[in-house]
Amino acid sequence: MSEEIMQEEFEVETIVVPLEDGTDLECAILDEFECSGKLYMAMAPIQADDTLGEETYLYRFEEYGEEIQLFYIDDEAELNAAATAYEAYLTALEEED
């Protein structure tokens, strides 16, 4: 389901996200993190010119061996909690540098 591409001279793991309209969106996996015992993935869409889009999408996911199943977060409270956890994760990473 995922593959690696070259992005600005470093490798980025990608994943294809099936959209509700039946199309697929290729995204770069930015980070994986945990919130309230659930796993989440932050990703950015890959543009036609192989650059990353400015948007960041959050999806809940579950791993089944080598397979990953993505879940769209339609609950606003869950999305807000995941976004807050991701922001805290990024802040902690910045403080480490």
Legacy VTK file of the C-alpha trace (Angstrom):
# vtk DataFile Version 3.0
C-alpha trace
ASCII
DATASET POLYDATA
POINTS 97 float
0.000 0.000 0.000
2.900 2.369 0.575
6.105 3.022 -1.332
9.082 5.344 -1.091
9.751 8.316 -3.370
12.489 10.906 -3.570
11.408 14.272 -2.171
13.915 17.119 -1.964
16.867 14.713 -1.744
15.452 12.514 1.028
13.188 9.496 0.986
9.586 9.899 2.028
7.211 7.041 2.714
3.955 7.454 0.818
0.472 6.042 1.075
-2.502 6.118 -1.273
-5.667 7.443 0.377
-8.968 6.406 -1.228
-11.363 9.358 -1.279
-15.149 9.274 -1.009
-15.561 10.274 -4.669
-13.746 7.110 -5.772
-10.435 8.783 -6.603
-7.118 8.164 -4.882
-4.810 10.750 -3.347
-1.115 9.983 -2.944
0.230 11.422 0.297
3.574 11.594 2.050
3.513 10.220 5.577
4.789 12.998 7.823
4.430 11.339 11.229
2.688 8.613 13.162
1.589 9.301 16.740
-0.715 8.052 19.473
-3.624 9.803 21.155
-5.984 8.256 23.717
-4.709 4.771 22.919
-5.342 5.096 19.172
-2.819 5.443 16.354
-2.914 8.420 14.006
-1.055 9.384 10.867
-0.261 12.917 9.695
0.164 13.195 5.941
0.511 15.782 3.189
-0.728 15.409 -0.391
1.884 15.044 -3.107
1.404 17.596 -5.885
1.782 16.882 -9.610
5.305 18.386 -9.520
6.314 15.960 -6.687
6.292 18.680 -4.015
4.276 18.414 -0.818
1.030 20.312 -0.489
0.634 22.753 2.366
-2.313 20.901 3.914
-1.841 18.319 6.653
-4.400 15.531 6.922
-4.931 13.419 10.020
-6.287 9.881 9.807
-6.699 7.209 12.457
-5.143 3.927 11.412
-4.795 0.307 12.462
-2.049 -2.096 11.472
-2.730 -5.671 10.488
0.708 -7.180 9.920
2.015 -5.497 6.757
-1.371 -3.907 5.955
-2.598 -0.526 7.173
-6.254 0.443 7.302
-7.023 4.173 7.356
-10.104 5.628 9.016
-11.432 9.088 8.178
-12.042 11.015 11.408
-15.605 12.292 11.202
-16.015 12.973 14.928
-15.073 16.602 15.633
-14.005 15.900 19.233
-11.707 13.067 18.122
-10.238 15.222 15.345
-9.609 18.107 17.761
-7.942 15.758 20.268
-5.746 14.242 17.536
-4.796 17.694 16.211
-3.874 18.878 19.703
-1.801 15.730 20.283
-0.029 16.216 16.943
0.770 19.853 17.730
2.183 18.783 21.121
4.233 16.080 19.371
5.675 18.637 16.919
6.455 21.063 19.752
8.302 18.319 21.640
10.336 17.499 18.509
11.274 21.181 18.063
12.372 21.423 21.691
14.678 18.413 21.212
16.578 20.229 18.446
LINES 1 98
97 0 1 2 3 4 5 6 7 8 9 10 11 12 13 14 15 16 17 18 19 20 21 22 23 24 25 26 27 28 29 30 31 32 33 34 35 36 37 38 39 40 41 42 43 44 45 46 47 48 49 50 51 52 53 54 55 56 57 58 59 60 61 62 63 64 65 66 67 68 69 70 71 72 73 74 75 76 77 78 79 80 81 82 83 84 85 86 87 88 89 90 91 92 93 94 95 96
